[in-house]
């Protein structure tokens, strides 16, 4: 027995370890198109893909298995543990990701197989962006002188539509539709519109589909173990289907003898109709303007695949090239891992009754923190990626909030925190009860509207809501310099009065409003706030080495990320000396894994760290050392091997009695990683182009 063990160990150790490009991340995005179509693979499972288990963004396991039959031998490629009868593990050779693709390279006998998971990011093409489908392409080539006989198989089950540890009563269907599209669907028998359980949508239909691509396609439903056995025996799926606990829906391709590379593509998705409850009105996916239903979505997805893939690959190159140029390879690794996560929290919609494509509104779920809808202080950190890729998203994500405020349903004189307590119900807060962040959200709103106007040159958005915006600017004049005890965006750190960061935000917002509207008095007030905070030292320490967390509290300090918008928008509310002072200070507060948010806590946030990194590159500051320090800290966090969740934007930077530095804390899969584009945004708006633009 000992001898057999030694031989086994020798075989394993002699096998080359997989390569990971550009890094081994905490989690790989697989199919991540909206808050409910969100499949990931923990990075610590990538080295043995055959035994890996994909997860919903919450960490709930979901079923998605991929097998290959090579010269009569059955191999697990993904999600089918080799202990299954008669299944051998394929060898994982490589794993990689770009902004839109996650790829794995494997060997199964005489075949080399690539699994390519692609989710389009196409913000200027609302049809493509709102289509609730992602893609899997399986590519097979020979690795020897022989031409192996290859069949491939893949399945999903109702874990895609079920809460954790629940086998939801499910109806399934199979149809062959237009363009020989083979479509399998799963629909919960009990549909609860606009309802979630453990963040899983309780209405809609999961769909899995493919086309022949020159091969023979078969499809079936039945118990997973039986399906695997049948495929392993015959290389196809035959006979009668059945559905019960433990069943899957499966598709297979017989590729025949493989001489040259052969590819087959699948689309997986979740069709919901409608998608958002906006103030009591149904909103549909923008894609519904083309056609409706899971079958239609499948046909469209597979027809559009070639164009979508070409656009995605071009985007990958543009983002990588620009990121390397402005921040280096480590920065490129960070932003590429962020892109799909941002858009996976967002849905582009139109009215469900009219399908009017001129009435476009986008809704974002505050994933993993509390599920709020269109939280203003989530839109604020996301905004750099919108600025770089598609500035119109600043408007279509703010518009739902402004329409609500303009209707007079919010009773208070400052803007509200969010448009609904939990996605997908954007029903407002007519009772005036919402998380109170008056200075935070008034400042965010004014800054974002100026950001949109500066990026697009369009003024109609501001004019439509001019009365509201004037009200919020006046609120900041009265309340911005010395804020009462209240929360800021980092509500987990608690309330404080006289938060310097809020006063900084108010100063910048007032200057932005003054520039935007031509009302010099507001700009003068903003600059006066800045003078009081910096020159009169209300917001800095006595030695003028840094801005404080709280006015006049000498021992306090904070990551002053709000200075970033002053730099991005070229407002010059704060002097170069103030920016240089704060930038230089960060090096003195660097802990094991980064700079903490402030003196109260031992954690930081990657979006704000990147805001600080970008601020360090302000004209006449240009501190590349501090820029690189923040980039390297974030890069160290996502490569240290201590984390296995979708990019967490909050992590521990200093060891405590419970948690090791470099460990994620509380938040995962959130869209605020759009803030990682802060450095790229300094290059100007819409600096990356799509398709035929």
C-alpha positions in Angstrom: 0.0 0.0 0.0 2.8 2.4 0.9 4.4 1.6 -2.5 1.2 2.5 -4.3 0.9 5.7 -2.4 4.5 6.6 -3.3 3.8 6.0 -7.0 0.6 8.1 -6.8 2.5 11.0 -5.2 5.3 10.7 -7.7 2.8 10.9 -10.6 1.2 14.0 -9.1 4.4 15.8 -8.4 5.8 15.0 -11.8 2.9 16.6 -13.5 3.5 20.3 -14.3 1.5 22.6 -12.2 -1.1 24.7 -14.0 -0.1 28.2 -15.1 -2.3 31.2 -14.2 -2.5 34.3 -16.3 -2.2 37.1 -15.5 -2.6 35.9 -11.8 -4.5 33.4 -9.8 -7.4 35.6 -8.5 -9.7 35.0 -5.5 -12.5 34.1 -7.9 -13.1 33.8 -11.6 -16.2 35.2 -13.3 -17.9 32.6 -15.4 -21.4 33.7 -16.4 -22.0 37.1 -14.8 -24.6 39.2 -16.6 -26.9 40.6 -13.9 -27.6 40.2 -10.2 -29.3 36.8 -10.7 -27.1 35.4 -13.5 -23.9 35.4 -11.5 -21.8 32.2 -11.6 -18.2 32.2 -10.3 -15.4 29.8 -9.6 -13.3 30.2 -6.4 -9.7 30.6 -7.4 -8.5 27.9 -5.0 -10.4 25.3 -7.1 -8.9 26.3 -10.4 -5.9 24.0 -10.2 -8.2 20.9 -10.3 -11.0 22.0 -12.6 -12.5 18.5 -12.9 -13.5 18.5 -9.2 -14.3 22.2 -9.0 -17.8 23.5 -8.0 -19.0 26.8 -9.3 -20.9 29.2 -7.1 -23.5 31.9 -7.1 -21.9 35.2 -6.0 -23.2 34.6 -2.5 -21.1 31.4 -2.2 -24.0 29.0 -2.8 -22.9 26.0 -4.9 -24.5 25.6 -8.3 -24.4 22.7 -10.7 -22.6 23.2 -14.0 -20.7 20.2 -15.2 -18.7 19.6 -18.4 -17.5 16.2 -19.6 -15.6 15.0 -22.6 -15.5 11.5 -24.0 -12.2 10.9 -25.8 -11.7 7.6 -27.7 -14.4 6.0 -25.5 -12.9 7.2 -22.1 -15.0 9.6 -20.1 -13.2 12.7 -18.6 -14.5 15.3 -16.2 -13.5 18.8 -17.4 -15.4 20.9 -14.9 -17.8 20.4 -12.1 -18.0 16.6 -12.1 -15.9 15.1 -9.3 -13.9 12.1 -10.6 -15.3 9.9 -7.9 -18.3 9.6 -10.2 -18.4 6.1 -11.6 -16.2 5.7 -14.6 -15.1 9.4 -14.8 -11.4 10.3 -15.1 -10.2 13.8 -14.2 -8.8 15.8 -17.1 -5.5 17.5 -16.4 -5.8 21.3 -15.8 -3.0 23.0 -17.6 -3.8 26.7 -17.4 -6.3 29.3 -16.3 -6.6 32.9 -17.4 -8.9 35.9 -17.5 -9.3 39.1 -19.4 -12.0 41.8 -19.0 -14.6 39.7 -20.7 -13.2 36.1 -20.9 -12.2 33.4 -18.4 -10.4 30.5 -20.1 -9.2 27.1 -18.8 -6.9 24.7 -20.7 -7.1 21.0 -20.1 -5.8 17.7 -21.4 -8.0 14.7 -21.8 -6.2 11.7 -23.4 -5.2 12.7 -26.9 -7.3 15.8 -26.8 -6.5 19.3 -25.7 -9.6 21.2 -24.6 -10.2 24.8 -23.9 -13.2 26.1 -21.9 -13.9 29.7 -22.7 -16.5 31.5 -20.5 -17.4 34.8 -22.0 -19.7 37.5 -20.8 -20.1 40.5 -23.1 -19.5 44.0 -21.8 -21.1 46.2 -24.4 -22.5 49.3 -22.6 -23.1 51.3 -25.7 -25.1 48.5 -27.3 -28.1 48.3 -25.0 -29.5 45.2 -26.7 -26.3 43.2 -26.2 -25.7 44.6 -22.7 -29.2 43.8 -21.5 -29.5 40.3 -23.1 -29.5 38.0 -20.0 -27.1 35.4 -21.4 -23.5 34.4 -21.1 -21.4 32.0 -23.2 -19.4 28.9 -22.9 -17.3 27.8 -25.9 -15.6 24.4 -25.8 -12.6 24.1 -28.2 -11.0 20.7 -29.0 -7.8 19.9 -30.8 -5.5 16.9 -30.9 -2.3 16.7 -29.0 -0.8 13.6 -30.7 -0.4 12.0 -34.1 -3.8 10.4 -33.8 -7.2 12.0 -34.6 -9.2 11.3 -31.4 -12.9 10.7 -31.4 -14.4 13.3 -29.2 -17.8 14.0 -27.7 -18.6 16.8 -25.2 -21.4 17.1 -22.7 -22.6 19.8 -20.3 -25.5 20.2 -17.9 -27.1 22.5 -15.3 -29.8 22.0 -12.8 -32.4 24.0 -10.8 -29.8 25.3 -8.4 -29.6 28.2 -10.8 -33.2 29.2 -9.8 -33.3 27.8 -6.2 -32.3 29.2 -2.8 -29.6 27.4 -0.9 -30.3 23.8 0.2 -33.7 23.9 -1.6 -34.8 21.6 -4.4 -37.4 23.9 -6.0 -40.3 22.1 -7.8 -39.4 22.7 -11.4 -40.8 22.3 -14.9 -38.4 21.7 -17.7 -38.8 21.9 -21.5 -36.8 21.1 -24.6 -37.3 22.6 -28.1 -35.5 23.0 -31.3 -36.1 26.6 -32.5 -34.9 28.8 -35.3 -31.5 28.3 -36.9 -31.5 24.7 -35.4 -31.1 26.1 -31.9 -31.5 23.4 -29.2 -33.0 25.0 -26.1 -33.5 23.5 -22.6 -35.3 25.5 -19.9 -36.0 25.2 -16.2 -38.9 27.2 -14.6 -39.9 27.1 -10.9 -43.5 25.9 -10.6 -44.3 28.7 -8.1 -43.4 32.1 -9.5 -43.1 35.0 -7.1 -42.6 38.2 -9.1 -40.1 40.7 -7.8 -39.2 38.3 -4.9 -35.8 37.0 -3.8 -34.8 34.3 -1.3 -31.2 34.5 -0.3 -30.6 36.8 -3.3 -31.9 34.2 -5.8 -34.7 35.5 -8.0 -38.0 33.7 -7.4 -39.3 34.3 -10.9 -38.0 33.6 -14.3 -36.7 30.8 -16.5 -33.1 29.4 -16.7 -32.1 28.5 -20.2 -29.2 26.4 -21.7 -28.9 26.2 -25.5 -26.6 25.4 -28.4 -26.4 24.9 -32.1 -24.9 22.0 -34.1 -21.8 23.8 -35.5 -21.4 20.8 -37.8 -21.7 18.2 -35.1 -24.6 16.0 -33.9 -26.5 17.5 -31.0 -28.5 15.5 -28.4 -30.4 16.8 -25.4 -32.1 15.2 -22.4 -33.3 15.6 -18.8 -32.7 13.1 -16.0 -30.7 12.2 -12.9 -27.2 13.5 -13.2 -25.5 10.2 -12.4 -27.6 8.4 -15.0 -26.9 11.1 -17.6 -23.1 10.9 -17.0 -23.2 7.1 -17.3 -25.2 7.2 -20.5 -23.0 9.8 -22.1 -19.9 7.8 -21.0 -21.3 4.7 -22.6 -22.7 5.9 -25.9 -21.3 9.4 -26.4 -24.8 10.9 -26.7 -28.1 11.3 -24.9 -30.9 9.1 -26.0 -34.2 7.7 -24.8 -36.9 9.2 -22.6 -36.3 12.1 -20.3 -37.5 12.4 -16.7 -37.3 15.1 -14.0 -37.1 14.7 -10.3 -34.8 15.5 -7.3 -31.2 15.4 -8.5 -32.0 15.8 -12.2 -30.2 18.0 -14.7 -30.8 19.3 -18.2 -28.0 18.3 -20.6 -26.7 19.0 -24.1 -24.1 17.0 -25.9 -22.1 17.3 -29.2 -20.5 14.5 -31.1 -17.5 16.1 -32.8 -16.4 13.0 -34.5 -12.7 12.5 -35.4 -10.8 15.7 -34.4 -8.0 16.6 -36.8 -8.2 20.4 -36.8 -9.6 22.5 -33.9 -13.3 22.2 -33.5 -15.5 24.7 -31.4 -19.0 24.5 -30.1 -20.7 27.3 -28.2 -23.4 27.3 -25.6 -25.4 30.1 -24.1 -26.7 30.1 -20.5 -29.1 32.6 -19.1 -32.0 33.6 -16.9 -35.0 35.2 -18.5 -37.1 37.3 -16.2 -40.1 39.3 -17.3 -40.5 41.9 -16.1 -37.2 42.7 -14.4 -37.7 45.8 -12.2 -40.6 47.3 -10.2 -40.0 51.0 -10.6 -42.4 53.0 -8.5 -45.2 50.5 -9.2 -44.5 50.3 -12.9 -43.1 47.2 -14.6 -39.7 47.6 -16.4 -38.5 45.1 -18.9 -35.0 44.3 -20.1 -34.0 46.6 -23.0 -33.5 43.4 -24.9 -37.3 42.8 -24.8 -37.6 45.4 -27.5 -36.2 42.8 -29.9 -38.3 39.8 -28.8 -39.4 38.2 -25.6 -39.0 34.9 -23.8 -36.1 32.5 -23.0 -36.4 30.8 -26.5 -36.0 34.1 -28.3 -33.1 35.1 -26.0 -31.3 31.9 -26.8 -31.7 32.3 -30.6 -30.5 35.9 -30.5 -27.6 35.1 -28.2 -26.2 32.4 -30.4 -26.8 34.5 -33.6 -25.0 37.4 -32.0 -22.1 35.4 -30.5 -19.5 36.0 -33.3 -20.0 39.8 -33.2 -20.2 39.9 -29.4 -17.0 37.9 -29.1 -15.1 40.0 -31.6 -16.2 43.2 -29.7 -15.3 41.6 -26.4 -11.8 40.6 -27.5 -11.1 44.1 -28.9 -12.3 45.6 -25.6 -10.0 43.2 -23.7 -7.0 44.5 -25.6 -7.9 48.2 -25.2 -8.4 48.0 -21.5 -5.2 46.0 -20.9 -3.1 48.3 -23.1 -4.5 51.5 -21.5 -4.2 50.1 -18.0 -0.6 49.1 -18.4 0.2 52.5 -19.9 -1.3 54.5 -17.0 -0.5 52.2 -14.1 1.6 49.2 -15.0 0.9 45.4 -15.2 -0.4 45.1 -11.6 -3.0 47.8 -12.4 -4.0 46.0 -15.5 -4.5 42.8 -13.6 -6.8 44.6 -11.2 -9.0 46.4 -13.7 -9.4 43.4 -15.9 -10.7 41.4 -13.0 -13.2 44.2 -12.1 -15.0 44.8 -15.4 -17.5 42.0 -15.6 -18.2 42.3 -11.8 -19.4 45.9 -12.3 -21.8 45.2 -15.1 -23.1 42.1 -13.4 -24.8 44.3 -10.8 -26.7 46.3 -13.4 -29.7 46.0 -15.7 -30.7 48.3 -18.6 -34.5 48.6 -18.9 -37.4 50.1 -20.8 -41.2 50.2 -19.9 -42.7 46.8 -20.0 -46.0 48.0 -21.4 -44.7 50.1 -24.3 -41.2 48.8 -24.8 -40.3 52.4 -25.7 -36.6 52.4 -26.4 -36.3 56.1 -25.8 -37.2 55.6 -22.2 -34.0 54.0 -20.9 -33.3 53.6 -17.2 -30.6 51.5 -15.5 -30.9 49.9 -12.1 -28.0 48.6 -9.9 -28.2 46.3 -7.0 -25.9 47.1 -4.0 -24.7 43.5 -4.0 -23.7 41.9 -0.7 -23.9 44.9 1.6 -27.7 45.4 1.8 -29.3 45.0 -1.6 -30.4 48.6 -2.0 -31.4 49.9 -5.4 -29.4 52.7 -7.1 -27.6 53.8 -4.0 -26.2 57.2 -4.7 -23.0 56.5 -2.8 -22.5 53.3 -4.8 -23.0 55.1 -8.1 -20.3 57.6 -7.0 -17.5 55.0 -6.7 -18.7 53.1 -9.8 -18.6 56.3 -11.9 -15.0 56.2 -13.2 -15.7 53.1 -15.3 -18.8 54.8 -16.8 -16.7 57.9 -17.5 -14.1 55.8 -19.4 -16.4 53.4 -21.2 -19.9 54.9 -21.5 -20.7 58.3 -19.8 -24.3 57.9 -20.7 -24.6 55.4 -17.9 -24.1 58.2 -15.3 -27.4 59.6 -16.6 -29.4 56.4 -16.9 -28.4 55.3 -13.4 -29.2 58.7 -11.9 -32.4 59.3 -13.8 -34.6 56.9 -11.8 -33.7 58.7 -8.6 -34.2 62.2 -10.0 -37.5 61.3 -11.6 -38.7 60.2 -8.1 -37.3 63.2 -6.4 -38.8 65.5 -9.0 -42.2 64.0 -8.4 -42.1 65.4 -4.9 -42.6 62.0 -3.1 -39.4 62.3 -1.0 -40.4 64.7 1.9 -37.0 65.9 3.1 -34.9 68.8 1.8 -31.8 66.7 1.0 -31.5 63.9 -1.5 -32.1 60.3 -0.4 -29.7 57.5 -0.1 -31.3 54.9 -2.4 -34.3 54.2 -4.5 -35.5 51.1 -2.7 -34.5 49.0 0.3 -34.0 45.9 -1.7 -33.6 45.0 -5.4 -35.6 44.6 -7.6 -38.1 46.9 -6.0 -37.3 50.5 -6.7 -40.3 51.8 -4.9 -38.8 54.9 -3.1 -39.1 56.0 0.4 -42.3 58.2 0.6 -42.2 58.0 4.4 -38.9 59.8 4.5 -37.3 56.8 6.2 -34.0 55.9 4.5 -30.4 55.7 5.6 -29.6 59.3 6.4 -26.5 60.6 4.6 -27.5 64.1 3.7 -24.2 65.8 2.9 -22.8 62.6 1.4 -25.6 62.1 -1.1 -26.2 65.8 -2.0 -22.5 66.1 -2.7 -22.4 62.9 -4.8 -25.4 63.9 -6.8 -24.1 67.3 -7.8 -20.6 65.9 -8.6 -22.0 63.1 -10.7 -24.2 65.4 -12.8 -21.3 67.7 -13.4 -19.2 64.7 -14.3 -21.8 63.7 -16.9 -22.1 67.1 -18.3 -18.3 67.5 -18.6 -18.0 64.0 -20.3 -20.8 64.5 -22.8 -21.3 68.2 -23.2 -25.1 67.7 -22.7 -26.8 70.2 -20.4 -30.5 69.0 -20.8 -30.1 66.6 -17.9 -29.2 69.4 -15.5 -31.8 71.8 -16.7 -34.6 69.2 -16.3 -33.8 69.0 -12.6 -32.5 72.5 -12.0 -34.9 73.3 -9.1 -33.9 70.1 -7.2 -30.2 70.7 -7.8 -30.4 74.2 -6.6 -32.1 73.0 -3.4 -29.3 70.5 -2.8 -26.6 73.0 -3.4 -28.2 75.4 -1.0 -28.4 72.5 1.6 -24.6 72.1 1.2 -24.0 75.8 1.7 -25.8 75.6 5.0 -24.7 72.2 6.2 -21.5 71.2 4.3 -18.7 72.8 6.2 -19.5 71.6 9.6 -21.7 68.5 9.1 -23.8 67.3 12.0 -23.4 63.8 13.4 -24.2 61.6 10.4 -23.0 58.7 8.3 -20.7 59.0 5.3 -20.5 56.5 2.5 -18.5 54.1 4.7 -21.4 53.6 7.1 -19.7 50.6 8.6 -17.3 52.9 10.4 -20.2 54.7 12.2 -21.5 58.3 12.6 -19.3 61.3 13.3 -19.9 65.0 13.5 -17.7 67.4 11.6 -16.3 64.8 9.3 -13.6 66.5 7.2 -14.1 64.1 4.3 -17.8 65.2 4.1 -16.7 68.9 4.2 -14.2 68.2 1.4 -17.0 66.6 -0.7 -19.3 69.5 0.0 -16.6 72.0 -1.1 -16.0 70.2 -4.4 -19.7 69.7 -5.1 -20.4 73.3 -4.6 -17.6 74.4 -6.9 -18.8 71.9 -9.5 -22.4 73.2 -9.2 -21.1 76.8 -9.6 -19.1 76.0 -12.7 -21.9 73.9 -14.2 -24.6 76.6 -13.7 -22.5 79.7 -14.0 -23.5 80.7 -10.5 -20.1 82.0 -9.2 -21.3 82.4 -5.6 -21.5 78.6 -5.2 -18.0 78.1 -6.5 -16.8 80.9 -4.2 -18.5 79.1 -1.3 -16.8 75.8 -2.2 -13.4 77.4 -2.4 -14.1 79.2 0.9 -14.8 75.8 2.5 -11.5 74.5 1.1 -9.7 77.6 2.5 -11.2 77.1 6.0 -10.3 73.4 5.9 -6.7 73.7 4.7 -5.4 77.3 5.0 -7.2 78.0 8.3 -6.4 74.5 9.5 -9.9 73.5 10.7 -9.6 70.2 8.7 -5.8 69.6 9.0 -3.4 69.0 11.9 -1.4 71.8 13.5 1.7 70.9 11.5 -0.3 70.8 8.3 0.8 67.2 7.4 -2.7 65.7 6.6 -6.4 66.2 6.6 -8.2 65.0 9.7 -11.0 62.5 10.1 -12.8 65.0 12.3 -12.3 68.8 12.4 -9.8 69.9 15.0 -9.2 66.3 16.3 -5.4 66.3 16.0 -5.0 62.5 16.4 -7.4 61.7 13.7 -6.7 60.9 10.0 -8.4 59.3 7.0 -8.0 58.2 3.5 -9.3 61.4 1.8 -10.6 59.8 -1.4 -13.1 62.6 -2.1 -10.2 64.8 -3.3 -10.1 62.6 -6.4 -13.1 64.3 -8.1 -11.4 67.7 -7.8 -8.6 66.3 -9.8 -10.6 64.3 -12.3 -12.9 67.3 -13.1 -10.1 69.9 -13.0 -12.1 72.0 -10.5 -9.1 73.1 -8.5 -11.1 73.6 -5.3 -8.1 72.6 -3.3 -4.6 73.8 -3.9 -1.8 71.7 -5.2 -0.1 72.0 -1.8 -3.1 70.5 -0.1 -3.2 67.5 -2.6 0.6 67.0 -2.2 0.3 67.2 1.6 -2.3 64.5 1.8 -0.6 62.3 -0.8 2.7 62.3 1.0 1.0 61.5 4.3 -0.2 58.1 3.2 3.3 56.6 3.3 3.4 57.2 7.0 0.2 55.2 7.7 1.0 52.2 5.6 0.2 48.9 7.5 0.9 45.3 6.6 -1.4 45.2 3.7 -2.3 48.8 2.9 -3.5 52.1 4.3 -6.6 51.8 6.6 -9.8 53.8 5.8 -9.2 55.9 8.9 -7.8 55.8 12.4 -10.9 54.0 13.8 -10.6 50.8 11.8 -8.1 48.2 10.6 -9.7 47.7 7.1 -9.6 49.7 3.9 -11.5 49.8 0.6 -10.0 49.1 -2.8 -12.2 51.7 -4.6 -11.1 54.5 -2.3 -7.5 53.3 -2.4 -7.5 53.7 -6.1 -9.1 57.1 -5.8 -6.2 58.1 -3.6 -3.7 56.5 -6.1 -5.3 58.6 -8.9 -5.2 61.8 -6.8 -1.5 61.2 -6.4 -1.1 61.8 -10.1 -2.7 65.3 -10.0 -0.7 67.9 -12.0 2.3 69.1 -10.0 1.8 66.3 -7.5 2.6 63.3 -9.7 3.7 61.0 -6.9 4.3 57.7 -8.7 5.5 56.1 -5.6 2.3 56.6 -3.7 0.3 55.6 -6.8 2.2 52.3 -7.1 2.0 51.7 -3.3 -1.8 51.6 -3.5 -1.8 49.6 -6.7 0.6 47.0 -5.3 -1.4 46.8 -2.0 -4.6 45.9 -3.9 -2.7 43.5 -6.2 -1.2 41.9 -3.1 -4.7 41.4 -1.7 -6.0 39.6 -4.8 -2.9 37.4 -5.2 -2.1 36.4 -1.6 -4.1 33.2 -1.7 -6.2 34.0 1.4 -9.4 34.8 -0.4 -11.9 32.8 -2.5 -14.8 35.3 -3.2 -15.6 37.6 -6.1 -13.4 40.7 -5.8 -14.0 42.0 -2.3 -13.7 45.8 -2.1 -13.1 45.8 1.6 -10.3 44.0 3.3 -8.2 44.0 6.5 -4.9 45.8 6.3 -3.7 45.2 9.8 -3.7 41.9 11.7 -6.0 41.7 14.7 -6.9 38.9 17.1 -9.4 37.4 14.6 -8.4 38.2 11.1 -5.1 38.2 9.2 -4.1 41.2 7.1 -5.0 40.7 3.5 -8.3 39.0 4.2 -11.6 40.2 2.7 -14.1 41.7 5.0 -17.9 41.7 4.7 -18.2 42.7 1.0 -17.9 40.6 -2.2 -18.9 40.9 -5.8 -19.9 44.6 -5.4 -20.0 47.0 -8.4 -18.1 49.7 -6.6 -14.9 48.2 -8.1 -15.8 50.5 -10.9 -13.6 52.9 -8.9 -10.6 50.9 -9.9 -10.9 52.8 -13.2 -10.0 56.1 -11.4 -6.5 56.2 -12.9 -7.8 55.4 -16.5 -10.4 58.1 -16.1 -7.7 60.8 -15.9 -7.1 60.1 -19.6 -10.5 61.7 -20.3 -14.1 60.5 -21.0 -15.2 57.8 -23.4 -11.5 57.0 -24.1 -12.2 53.4 -25.0 -14.3 52.8 -28.1 -16.8 50.0 -28.9 -17.6 48.3 -32.2 -18.0 50.7 -35.1 -17.8 53.8 -32.9 
